[in-house]
Amino acid sequence: MPNHTAYVNIGSNTGDRPYNINRAVACIADAFPDATVTKSTIVESEAWGYNSENKYLNIGLAIEFDRQPEPSALLRRLLAIEKTLCNGPHRNADGSYRDRQTDIDLIAIDSLTSDTQELTLPHPRMHLREFVLIPMIELAPEWRHPLTGLSCAQMLSELRGTTCTFF
């Protein structure tokens, strides 16, 4: 039976960031006991989409399932874990981003595409975020965006405005 992989990104820029990241990884692994969870190395970055003095730590996860997970159900489960770990709001009243203890994003599931009110796959801003692309290159160097055909290394090169090759 073929395996199916969901790609997740976890970020933290307040509190004990390494602890927050490790706790989120452990909760996700516990939530999917029949899945295989592979972690990327941790990436540190500036806040994206808003100004903050607090740098983020981010990690990518590849969660391998025996059957393709239902995207909305997977998202709801990840958001429930996020809320358990950090029940404060993730956005300001005006909708802008804010600092957060734990942020969990579903980036992609295989080459599945989705564009609903609840979920867009692949993540609509993944190509703009080094802290997503770098872990994806490590976890799935062969993965290609199903709408653009670009690999994560190619998206990172475009984002950085370079023509370097990633292996």
LUMFI-140690 format. One record per residue: residue number from 1; residue in one letter; x, y, z of N, C-alpha, C in turn. Coordinates in steps of 0.1 Angstrom, whole numbers, always signed. Layout:
! LUMFI-140690
<NUM,A,<X,Y,Z>,<X,Y,Z>,<X,Y,Z>>
...
This chain:
! LUMFI-140690
<1,M,<+9,-12,+0>,<+0,+0,+0>,<+9,+12,+0>>
<2,P,<+6,+22,-9>,<+15,+34,-9>,<+13,+43,+4>>
<3,N,<+24,+49,+7>,<+24,+59,+18>,<+20,+73,+13>>
<4,H,<+15,+80,+22>,<+11,+94,+20>,<+17,+103,+30>>
<5,T,<+22,+114,+26>,<+29,+123,+35>,<+23,+137,+36>>
<6,A,<+21,+141,+49>,<+16,+154,+52>,<+29,+162,+57>>
<7,Y,<+30,+175,+53>,<+41,+183,+57>,<+35,+194,+66>>
<8,V,<+42,+196,+77>,<+37,+205,+87>,<+49,+214,+91>>
<9,N,<+46,+226,+95>,<+56,+235,+100>,<+51,+240,+114>>
<10,I,<+61,+240,+123>,<+58,+245,+137>,<+67,+256,+140>>
<11,G,<+61,+267,+145>,<+69,+279,+149>,<+67,+283,+163>>
<12,S,<+76,+290,+169>,<+75,+296,+183>,<+84,+308,+184>>
<13,N,<+79,+319,+189>,<+88,+330,+191>,<+86,+337,+205>>
<14,T,<+79,+330,+214>,<+78,+335,+228>,<+80,+323,+237>>
<15,G,<+84,+327,+250>,<+86,+317,+260>,<+99,+308,+257>>
<16,D,<+99,+296,+262>,<+110,+287,+260>,<+108,+281,+246>>
<17,R,<+113,+287,+236>,<+111,+283,+222>,<+114,+268,+219>>
<18,P,<+126,+264,+223>,<+130,+250,+220>,<+120,+240,+227>>
<19,Y,<+116,+243,+239>,<+106,+235,+246>,<+93,+235,+239>>
<20,N,<+88,+247,+235>,<+76,+248,+228>,<+76,+239,+215>>
<21,I,<+86,+240,+208>,<+88,+232,+195>,<+87,+217,+198>>
<22,N,<+96,+213,+208>,<+96,+199,+211>,<+83,+194,+217>>
<23,R,<+76,+202,+224>,<+63,+198,+230>,<+53,+196,+219>>
<24,A,<+53,+205,+209>,<+44,+204,+198>,<+47,+191,+189>>
<25,V,<+60,+189,+187>,<+64,+177,+179>,<+59,+164,+187>>
<26,A,<+61,+164,+200>,<+57,+152,+207>,<+41,+150,+207>>
<27,C,<+34,+161,+208>,<+19,+161,+208>,<+14,+156,+194>>
<28,I,<+21,+160,+184>,<+17,+156,+170>,<+20,+141,+169>>
<29,A,<+32,+137,+173>,<+35,+123,+172>,<+26,+114,+180>>
<30,D,<+22,+119,+192>,<+12,+111,+200>,<-2,+111,+194>>
<31,A,<-5,+121,+187>,<-19,+122,+180>,<-20,+113,+169>>
<32,F,<-9,+109,+163>,<-9,+100,+151>,<+1,+88,+154>>
<33,P,<-3,+79,+163>,<+6,+68,+167>,<+9,+58,+156>>
<34,D,<+1,+57,+146>,<+3,+48,+135>,<+11,+54,+123>>
<35,A,<+15,+67,+125>,<+22,+74,+115>,<+37,+75,+118>>
<36,T,<+45,+77,+108>,<+59,+79,+111>,<+62,+94,+109>>
<37,V,<+68,+100,+120>,<+71,+114,+120>,<+86,+117,+119>>
<38,T,<+89,+124,+109>,<+103,+128,+106>,<+105,+143,+108>>
<39,K,<+115,+147,+116>,<+117,+161,+119>,<+129,+167,+110>>
<40,S,<+128,+179,+107>,<+139,+187,+101>,<+147,+193,+112>>
<41,T,<+158,+199,+108>,<+166,+207,+117>,<+158,+219,+120>>
<42,I,<+161,+226,+131>,<+154,+238,+135>,<+160,+250,+127>>
<43,V,<+151,+259,+123>,<+156,+271,+116>,<+151,+283,+124>>
<44,E,<+160,+293,+126>,<+157,+305,+133>,<+155,+316,+123>>
<45,S,<+145,+324,+125>,<+142,+335,+115>,<+135,+347,+122>>
<46,E,<+136,+358,+115>,<+128,+370,+119>,<+113,+367,+117>>
<47,A,<+105,+374,+124>,<+91,+373,+123>,<+87,+376,+108>>
<48,W,<+77,+370,+103>,<+73,+371,+89>,<+59,+378,+89>>
<49,G,<+58,+389,+81>,<+45,+395,+80>,<+41,+406,+90>>
<50,Y,<+51,+408,+100>,<+49,+418,+110>,<+62,+420,+117>>
<51,N,<+63,+431,+124>,<+75,+434,+132>,<+75,+429,+146>>
<52,S,<+86,+422,+150>,<+87,+417,+163>,<+102,+417,+167>>
<53,E,<+104,+419,+180>,<+118,+418,+185>,<+122,+403,+187>>
<54,N,<+112,+394,+187>,<+114,+380,+190>,<+115,+372,+178>>
<55,K,<+127,+365,+177>,<+129,+356,+165>,<+121,+343,+167>>
<56,Y,<+118,+337,+156>,<+111,+325,+156>,<+121,+313,+155>>
<57,L,<+117,+302,+161>,<+123,+289,+158>,<+112,+282,+150>>
<58,N,<+116,+275,+139>,<+106,+267,+132>,<+112,+254,+129>>
<59,I,<+104,+244,+128>,<+108,+230,+124>,<+97,+225,+114>>
<60,G,<+102,+217,+105>,<+93,+210,+96>,<+91,+196,+100>>
<61,L,<+79,+190,+98>,<+77,+176,+100>,<+71,+170,+87>>
<62,A,<+75,+158,+85>,<+69,+149,+74>,<+62,+138,+82>>
<63,I,<+49,+138,+81>,<+41,+128,+88>,<+36,+118,+77>>
<64,E,<+42,+106,+78>,<+39,+95,+68>,<+27,+86,+73>>
<65,F,<+17,+85,+65>,<+5,+77,+68>,<+4,+66,+58>>
<66,D,<-3,+55,+63>,<-6,+44,+53>,<-16,+48,+43>>
<67,R,<-26,+56,+48>,<-37,+61,+39>,<-36,+76,+39>>
<68,Q,<-41,+81,+28>,<-41,+96,+26>,<-50,+102,+37>>
<69,P,<-45,+111,+45>,<-54,+117,+55>,<-64,+126,+49>>
<70,E,<-76,+127,+55>,<-86,+137,+50>,<-81,+151,+54>>
<71,P,<-79,+160,+44>,<-72,+172,+47>,<-79,+181,+58>>
<72,S,<-92,+182,+57>,<-99,+191,+67>,<-98,+185,+81>>
<73,A,<-99,+172,+82>,<-98,+165,+95>,<-84,+166,+101>>
<74,L,<-74,+165,+92>,<-60,+166,+97>,<-58,+180,+102>>
<75,L,<-63,+190,+94>,<-61,+204,+99>,<-68,+207,+112>>
<76,R,<-80,+202,+114>,<-87,+204,+126>,<-79,+197,+138>>
<77,R,<-74,+186,+136>,<-66,+179,+146>,<-53,+187,+150>>
<78,L,<-46,+192,+140>,<-35,+200,+142>,<-38,+213,+150>>
<79,L,<-49,+219,+146>,<-53,+232,+152>,<-58,+229,+167>>
<80,A,<-64,+218,+169>,<-67,+214,+183>,<-55,+212,+192>>
<81,I,<-44,+206,+186>,<-31,+205,+193>,<-26,+219,+196>>
<82,E,<-26,+228,+186>,<-21,+241,+187>,<-28,+249,+198>>
<83,K,<-41,+247,+198>,<-49,+254,+209>,<-46,+249,+223>>
<84,T,<-44,+236,+224>,<-41,+230,+237>,<-27,+235,+242>>
<85,L,<-18,+237,+233>,<-5,+242,+236>,<-4,+257,+239>>
<86,C,<-13,+264,+232>,<-12,+279,+232>,<-26,+284,+230>>
<87,N,<-34,+287,+240>,<-48,+291,+238>,<-50,+305,+235>>
<88,G,<-39,+313,+235>,<-41,+327,+232>,<-43,+330,+217>>
<89,P,<-48,+341,+213>,<-51,+344,+199>,<-38,+345,+191>>
<90,H,<-39,+341,+178>,<-27,+341,+169>,<-27,+354,+161>>
<91,R,<-37,+361,+162>,<-38,+374,+154>,<-43,+385,+163>>
<92,N,<-40,+397,+159>,<-45,+409,+166>,<-60,+411,+161>>
<93,A,<-67,+420,+168>,<-81,+422,+165>,<-83,+427,+150>>
<94,D,<-73,+433,+144>,<-74,+438,+130>,<-69,+427,+120>>
<95,G,<-66,+415,+125>,<-63,+404,+116>,<-48,+403,+114>>
<96,S,<-40,+412,+119>,<-25,+411,+117>,<-19,+401,+126>>
<97,Y,<-7,+396,+121>,<+0,+386,+129>,<+5,+392,+142>>
<98,R,<+7,+383,+152>,<+13,+386,+165>,<+22,+375,+170>>
<99,D,<+30,+379,+180>,<+39,+369,+186>,<+31,+357,+191>>
<100,R,<+37,+345,+191>,<+29,+333,+195>,<+39,+323,+201>>
<101,Q,<+34,+316,+211>,<+41,+305,+217>,<+42,+293,+208>>
<102,T,<+31,+289,+201>,<+31,+278,+193>,<+22,+281,+181>>
<103,D,<+28,+279,+169>,<+20,+280,+157>,<+22,+268,+148>>
<104,I,<+11,+261,+144>,<+12,+249,+136>,<+5,+252,+123>>
<105,D,<+12,+249,+112>,<+6,+251,+99>,<+7,+238,+91>>
<106,L,<-4,+235,+84>,<-3,+224,+75>,<+1,+229,+61>>
<107,I,<+12,+225,+56>,<+19,+230,+44>,<+14,+223,+32>>
<108,A,<+14,+210,+32>,<+10,+202,+20>,<+7,+187,+24>>
<109,I,<-1,+181,+16>,<-3,+166,+17>,<+0,+161,+3>>
<110,D,<+11,+153,+2>,<+15,+148,-11>,<+14,+159,-22>>
<111,S,<+8,+157,-33>,<+6,+167,-43>,<-8,+171,-44>>
<112,L,<-16,+169,-33>,<-30,+173,-32>,<-31,+188,-33>>
<113,T,<-42,+192,-40>,<-45,+206,-40>,<-59,+208,-34>>
<114,S,<-61,+219,-27>,<-74,+222,-21>,<-75,+237,-20>>
<115,D,<-87,+242,-22>,<-89,+257,-21>,<-103,+259,-16>>
<116,T,<-105,+257,-3>,<-118,+259,+4>,<-117,+270,+14>>
<117,Q,<-128,+274,+19>,<-127,+285,+29>,<-119,+281,+41>>
<118,E,<-119,+268,+44>,<-112,+262,+56>,<-97,+260,+53>>
<119,L,<-94,+256,+41>,<-80,+251,+39>,<-76,+253,+24>>
<120,T,<-64,+258,+22>,<-58,+259,+9>,<-45,+251,+10>>
<121,L,<-44,+241,+1>,<-32,+233,+0>,<-27,+233,-15>>
<122,P,<-14,+234,-16>,<-4,+237,-6>,<-6,+250,+0>>
<123,H,<+1,+252,+11>,<-1,+265,+19>,<+1,+276,+9>>
<124,P,<-8,+286,+9>,<-7,+297,-1>,<+5,+306,+0>>
<125,R,<+12,+306,+11>,<+23,+315,+13>,<+37,+308,+15>>
<126,M,<+36,+295,+13>,<+49,+287,+15>,<+60,+292,+7>>
<127,H,<+58,+296,-5>,<+68,+301,-14>,<+75,+314,-10>>
<128,L,<+69,+321,+0>,<+74,+333,+5>,<+81,+332,+18>>
<129,R,<+82,+320,+23>,<+88,+318,+37>,<+99,+308,+37>>
<130,E,<+111,+314,+39>,<+123,+306,+40>,<+122,+295,+51>>
<131,F,<+116,+299,+62>,<+115,+290,+73>,<+106,+278,+71>>
<132,V,<+98,+278,+60>,<+90,+267,+55>,<+98,+259,+44>>
<133,L,<+104,+267,+35>,<+111,+260,+24>,<+124,+253,+28>>
<134,I,<+132,+258,+37>,<+144,+252,+41>,<+141,+238,+48>>
<135,P,<+132,+237,+57>,<+128,+224,+62>,<+123,+214,+52>>
<136,M,<+115,+220,+42>,<+109,+211,+32>,<+120,+206,+23>>
<137,I,<+130,+214,+20>,<+141,+209,+12>,<+148,+197,+19>>
<138,E,<+150,+198,+32>,<+156,+187,+40>,<+147,+175,+40>>
<139,L,<+134,+177,+42>,<+125,+166,+44>,<+121,+159,+31>>
<140,A,<+119,+167,+21>,<+114,+162,+8>,<+120,+169,-4>>
<141,P,<+133,+167,-6>,<+139,+174,-17>,<+133,+172,-31>>
<142,E,<+126,+161,-33>,<+120,+158,-45>,<+106,+163,-47>>
<143,W,<+100,+168,-36>,<+86,+173,-36>,<+85,+185,-46>>
<144,R,<+75,+186,-53>,<+72,+197,-62>,<+59,+203,-60>>
<145,H,<+58,+216,-60>,<+45,+223,-59>,<+36,+218,-70>>
<146,P,<+24,+213,-67>,<+15,+207,-77>,<+10,+218,-87>>
<147,L,<+10,+230,-83>,<+4,+241,-92>,<+15,+247,-100>>
<148,T,<+27,+249,-95>,<+38,+256,-102>,<+48,+246,-108>>
<149,G,<+49,+234,-103>,<+59,+224,-107>,<+73,+227,-101>>
<150,L,<+74,+237,-93>,<+87,+241,-87>,<+90,+232,-75>>
<151,S,<+103,+229,-73>,<+107,+222,-61>,<+109,+233,-51>>
<152,C,<+110,+229,-38>,<+112,+239,-27>,<+126,+246,-29>>
<153,A,<+136,+239,-34>,<+149,+246,-37>,<+147,+256,-47>>
<154,Q,<+139,+254,-58>,<+137,+264,-68>,<+129,+276,-62>>
<155,M,<+119,+273,-54>,<+112,+284,-48>,<+120,+292,-39>>
<156,L,<+130,+286,-31>,<+139,+293,-23>,<+148,+302,-31>>
<157,S,<+153,+296,-42>,<+162,+304,-51>,<+155,+316,-56>>
<158,E,<+142,+315,-60>,<+134,+326,-65>,<+132,+336,-54>>
<159,L,<+129,+331,-42>,<+127,+340,-31>,<+139,+349,-28>>
<160,R,<+150,+342,-28>,<+163,+349,-25>,<+168,+357,-37>>
<161,G,<+163,+355,-49>,<+168,+362,-60>,<+181,+356,-65>>
<162,T,<+183,+343,-63>,<+196,+337,-67>,<+194,+326,-77>>
<163,T,<+204,+322,-82>,<+204,+310,-92>,<+212,+298,-86>>
<164,C,<+214,+298,-73>,<+222,+287,-68>,<+214,+274,-68>>
<165,T,<+221,+263,-68>,<+215,+250,-69>,<+216,+244,-55>>
<166,F,<+205,+237,-51>,<+204,+230,-38>,<+204,+215,-41>>
<167,F,<+211,+208,-33>,<+211,+193,-34>,<+205,+186,-23>>
